[in-house]
Amino acid sequence: MAIEVFNRHENKYLLDSEAYHKLYDALLEYMELDDHNKQHEFYSISNLYYDTPHHSLIRNSLAKPKYKEKLRLRAYGVPNQDTKVYLEIKKKVCGLVNKRRTSLKLNEAYDFVATGVEPVFKDYMNQQVIHEISYFLKQYDLEPKVYLSYERKALFCKNNRDLRITFDTNIRCRRYDLKLEKGDYGEPLLEPGQWLMEVKAENTIPMWLSRMLSEHQLYRTSFSKYGNEYKKMLKNNKTESERALYA
């Protein structure tokens, strides 16, 4: 069974293609590919983020509070109505990320979020997480807001499976056709050749990794896919308004 509860620290880094290839080659001395990447160079992840009509969750997140939370629906590849997907609550408290998720069929997940009515329990569901999501849905008036997908390569530490590093590329987004089954297309979020690296660890990172990041002159950055998509949307809307004003 896939892990459904996570507690970990996540540090993010933006890399160009040259930096990615150099670091990736160096990491292979200490890390090995995720099982998905042993079969394919990348695997595709698609997400549907939910928010209030006035974008309360992402606006709060961008204000960098000590506590923030969000709800998303995640699939690996492009699902159909009967595909198992993950409905997730992701919280961040004083820098520690807590993620709780449950498997659902795609149509069950859509119905759950739209109605707030818990699905009839099946053995592939996490009932405790479903109760928590139900409570979350009662706190907010949620609707699908943005689709985000990307290609991922993941590595695990050979000596410590709690240390994981992921590289995401070809991040694309859209605010229309907000259904996972519609396909994994959208507008690019990053510049061509850019990569988003995330270092995920339950505790502090090992000395060898800290030294390697320093040697490659890589430094942490604050980067949220949904947050950056939202800021990009605001910028585009402002540009459109200015064009209309002077048309």
N, C-alpha and C positions, 0 to 999 in steps of 0.2 A: 504494500500500500504506500502511496506517495505521502511524504511528510505534510501534515496539515496545520501544524502550529510551529511558528518560527519566532525566536527571540535572538536578535543579533545586531551588530553594528554594521553600517553600510557606508563606505567611503567611495566617492565618485571622482573620476578623472576623465578629461577630454584629451584624446590623442589624435594625431594625424596618422596617415597610413605608415609612414616610415617608423614612427615611434611605436606603433602597434606591432609591426613585424619584429623589430629588435627586442621589445619586451617579451613578446610571445615566445620567441626562440629561447630567451634566457629562462623563462618560467618552466619550460619543459624539463629542466634538471630536477625540479622539486614537485612538479604537478603533473597530473594526467588528465586526459580528456574525459568529459562527461560521457556517459554511455550513449546518449543521443548523437554526440559528435564523433563517436567511433564509427558510426554508420554513415553519417553525412557531415560535410564540412560545417554546415550551419543548420540550425532548426528554427522554424518560424514561430513567433509568438504574436498573438493578436489579443487586444484588450479593448473593452468597452468601459469607459469611466462614467460614473453617475454623479450628478450634482443637483443642487437646487436650481430653480428657474433663474435666480440671481447669482449663481456661481459662488454660493457662500463657502463651500468646502475648500475650493481652490484659492479663493481670496484669503481665507483664514490661513491656509498653508503658506502662502507667499508672504504673509506678515511675520513668519518665523516664530510662532508661539512655542512654548515649551511642550505643548500637547497638540497634536493634530491627527486627523483621521480621514479616511476616504474609502469608498466602495468601488470595486471594479469586478468585471467579469472577464476571465482569461481562458483562452483556448490555445492549443498547440496546433498550428496549421489553420486551415479554414474548415469550420465544423458544419455539420448539418443538424437538423432538429433533434436527432437522437444521439448526437455525439456527447460524450462526457466532457464537461468543462468545469472550471473552478470559479465559484463566487467567493470573493475575498474581502475581508475587512483588513485594512492596513493602517496601523497606528504608529506614531512616533512620539516617544516620551523622553524628553531630555537627551535626545540623540540615540536612544535605543529603539530599534524597529521591532514591532510585534506584528506578525501577520497570521491571521487565522482564516482558514478556508475550508470549504466543503465541496465535494464532487456533486454535480447535478447534471442531468441532461439539459441541453440547451433550452428546450421549450419549458422545462421546469424552472430554470433560472429566470427566464423572461417573465413567466407568470408570477413567480415569487416576488420579484422586485416591483412589478406593476401593481399587484394587488395587496401585498403585505401578508398574504395568507401562506402559512408554511406548507410546503409540499408534503404529501403522504410519505412517511418515512420508508426508505429503501436501504438495503444493507451497504450500499456504496456511499451513503451520506454520513456526515458527521452531525449528529443531532444537537450536540451542545453548540456547535458553531452556528447551526441554523437558528437556534433560539437567540443567539447573540445578534445575528444579522436581522432577525425579526424585530428585536428591540431597536437596533440602529434605524431601521426603516420607519419606525414610529416617531423617531426624533426629527427626521428630515423629510421634506417633500421632494423626492428624488425623481430624476428623469435622465435618460441617456444623453450625454453631452458631447463626448468626443471618442473617436475610434483611433487607436494607436497600434501599430504593428512594427516589427523589426526582425532582423535575422540575428541569431545569437550563437556564440561559441562560448562554452563553459569549461572551466578547469577545476578539479579538486586537488587539494594537497595530498600527496602520497602518504604522508605520515599523520595527517590530521584532517578528517573528512568535514570538520566544522569550518574549515577555511575554504572558501570558494571564490573564484574570480570569473566574472562574465565580461564578454565583449559584445556590444550591440552595435550593429551597423544598418544602414538603409532604413532609418527610422522614418515612418510615414504616418500621416494623420489626416483625418477628415472630420467635418461636422455635418455631414449628410450621409444618407444610406447607413444609419446607425444600427446595423445588424451585423453580427460577426459572420454570418453565412453569406453576406453580400460580396466577400472577397477582400484580399489584403492589399488594396491599392490606396493611394492618398498622396498628399503633397509632402515633399521632404521636409524634415524638421531641422536637420543638420546640414552643414555645407558638405559638398562632395568630398569623400576621402576622410571624413571625420568618424571617430569611434568613441563610444561611451564605455568606459571600463568601470566596473563596480567590484570593490573588494568587500566580501561579506564574511564576517567572523563573529563567533559568539563572544570571544574575548579579544585581547589585544593581538595585533598581527605579529608574526615572528620576526626576529631580528634580521634574518636573511632577506625577507620581503621589504622591510623598512629600508635596508641598505640598498637593495636593488632599485626601489622607486627613487631614492635619492641619486643614485648613480645615473639613472636615465632622466633625471631632472623632471620628474612628474610630481605634481602637487595637487592636493585635494581641491575640488571645486564644489559649489552648490549647484546641483542640476537635477531638476525634476522634469521628466518627459511631459507630463500633463501641465505642470507649471509653465514650462517654456512654450508649449503649444498655446496656452491661454494668453501669455504675454505677446506672442506673435499675432494672435487673433486681434488683440486690442490695437496693436500697431497697425495692422492691415485695415481695421475699421476706421482708425483715425486718418489714414492715408486716403481711403475711399471718401470720407467726409470732406477732407480738404479738396480733393479733386472735384467733388460735386459743388462745393462752394465757389470754386473759381471757373467752373465750366460755363 
